[in-house]
């Protein structure tokens, strides 16, 4: 992910976001209302393109704060406002993206250190591969504390707490 701006731009951007939130308070209220009535939140989706702008608010008039540069990176959708989605990435960065830039395809990202992918959902099962932190894989299913993922044509089971992109108690068939 690339950061826009230089020097202390983060502090300036935070002030600008506060001013925009006050000026466009109705958009925030509508987003909260949509979140309650318009579907399951939070939920996970993934980026549809190699370059996705993360904005300070739900609209093209808001400044770009970050640029995501990894297609298929999982993101957590927290709210909606018209054609915009409020999202959080695996490192906790929050912002708004256009709905056309994300899709419901389920991907996860390996977190922590190198993680073993096992033949079955058991720590004693033989390893089929090892995944580096930051590897993105397609989420295939979850059983209890384990999820089966596929990355680079290799599938295996990894502990749910070693990946980001699935809720702790979420059932994935």
Buried (B, 14 or more C-beta within 10 A) or exposed (E): BEEEEEEEBEEEBEEBBEEBEEEBEEBBEBBEEBBEEEEEBEBBBBBBBEEBBBBBBBBEEBBBBBEBEBBBBBBBBBBBBEEBBBBBBBEEBBBBBBBEBBBEBBBBBBBEEEBBBBEEBEEEBEEBBEBEEEBBBBBBBBBEEBBBBBBEEEBBBBBBEBBBBBBEEEEBE
